[in-house]
Amino acid sequence: MKKLAIDGGDKAIISPLPTFRDASGRSLGSEEIEQLKEVIESGSLSFLSGSKTGEFERKFATLYGVKTAVSVSSGTASLHTAVSYLNPEPGDEILVSPITDMGSIIPILAQLAVPVFVDVDPETQNMDAAKLEAAITSRTKAIIVTHIYGNPADMDAIMEVANRHNLFVIEDCAQAHLATYKGRLCGTIGHVGCFSFQQSKHMTTGDGGMVISNEDNRFGRELRQCSDKGWPRNKGGRDHLFLALNYHMTELQAAVGIAQLHKLQKMVDARRSSAFKLTELLEGSRVTPTKILPATTATFFFYTFRINPEDISVSTADFVKALVAEGIDCFLGYPGKMPLYRYPVIKDALTFGSSGFPYSLPGVENGARHRQPSCPEAEKACVETVCIWWNECLTREHVEQIAAAIRKVRSAYAR
Ligand SMILES: Cc1ncc(COP(=O)(O)O)c(C=O)c1O
C-alpha cells in the first residue's frame, strides 16, 4: 500500500490542480479584456450612462427565456431583491434549507422576516419536500429553494406544496447556473430565480448577481425598484416609493459578465463531464457521490461525496486532511461543519442593535422552532460530506489523479 502524503509519502496529485482562485481555473481572457476596454474608453462606469448592464440583462433574460432580468451586486443582493419584491410583513416566515450559503438567509432577516429551516433529503442534500408541509404556518409567505451544489431540488414536489398553500417560490440558483429540472431551467420554475457571479461560480464577475422572473408587479412594486432605492426611473424624475437598497452592478462587472455568458454553456459542460468522469472512476471505491435526481441536469458547483463513517478507521475530518495533503482542494461539510442555524447571527439573534429583531417582534415565536430547529439530516451531512472545489479547467488527467488520490486515502483508512 502506498504511503499517504500526510504521513510523508508522495502526493497522488503531482502538480497543483487548476483552481477557481486564479487564472488556472477560470476562463477569463481576451473577450473580457475587449469588453472592459470598451467600457473604460467610454468613460461610463455606471448603468445610468453606459450600455453594458442593459445588454448583459437582455442577454441573460434571452438565455433563460424570461421577461425580466435585473443585474445586481451579489448573489445575496439578488436574494434580497427577491424578498423585498415579496414585501413580507415583519415576522412573516420564509422556509429555507439549513444547507446553503448564509447569503440565502441574510436577505430574510434584513427584511425583518423569519427564516424557518426545513431539513434536507439525506441523499440529494436539497430541501426535503416531504418535510415542507409540517413547517407551514399561517405566517408562512415563501420558500427559498437552493439547488445545492448545482444539483436541482425536487421542484415538482416543492411547487405542489407551494401552490396548495399559495406560497411565493424563490429559486436560489447561485450554485446552479444552467441546471435543469425535467427540461426546464432552474430559476424559471418558481416565481423568481436568483444567481451569483462571485469568483467561484460557474461564471464570474468577481462579485455580482442576477434576478430573473416572468412577472414584475405582483406585490405592488417592480422587481427592478427593489434593487434601486424604490425608484421608478421609467416614469422620469426622482421618486422613492418604498424602502429599498442600492444594489446596482457596475458597467465593469457587466462587461465581464457579457463575455462570461458567451462561454457559460461550454464552462458548465466542462464541469459536468469532468464530474461524471470522476463518478465513473470512483465506482466500486465505496464512496457515495451526492444523488442527482433523474431527469435533471446537475451543473456541479462542488463535487461532493460521503463515506460511511463506520467504513473508515479515522474521522471524516482526518480523511479530508489526508485528501488535502494529497493535493485535492477540498473541505469537510457545507456550509461548514454545522448547519446555518448554529451560527451566531441566528443562534444569538445578532441582528439589529440589541433588539433581536425579527425574533423579538410581537407575535413571533422566539424559541427553539426558529433558532434551534431539529434538522438531523443536515447535521449529519455537515460532518460527513466531502466537498471538492470544482471548475471548468479540470481535464481528464486531473480527474484521474483526483480519483487515484481518493482511492489511495480510502484504502489506507479502510476499516
Ligand atoms: C447557494 C448560495 N446562495 C447565495 C449565495 C450568496 O451569493 P454571494 O456570495 O454572491 O452574495 C451563495 C454564494 O456562495 C450561494 O452559494
The ligand as an ORCA input file, in Angstrom:
! r2SCAN-3c Opt
* xyz 0 1
  C     -26.463     28.889     -2.570
  C     -25.951     30.282     -2.420
  N     -26.822     31.276     -2.158
  C     -26.424     32.541     -2.034
  C     -25.098     32.895     -2.164
  C     -24.704     34.311     -1.973
  O     -24.053     34.819     -3.101
  P     -22.933     35.964     -2.951
  O     -21.754     35.372     -2.259
  O     -22.647     36.329     -4.379
  O     -23.549     37.069     -2.194
  C     -24.152     31.911     -2.447
  C     -22.724     32.250     -2.568
  O     -21.854     31.489     -2.250
  C     -24.582     30.567     -2.568
  O     -23.725     29.591     -2.830
*
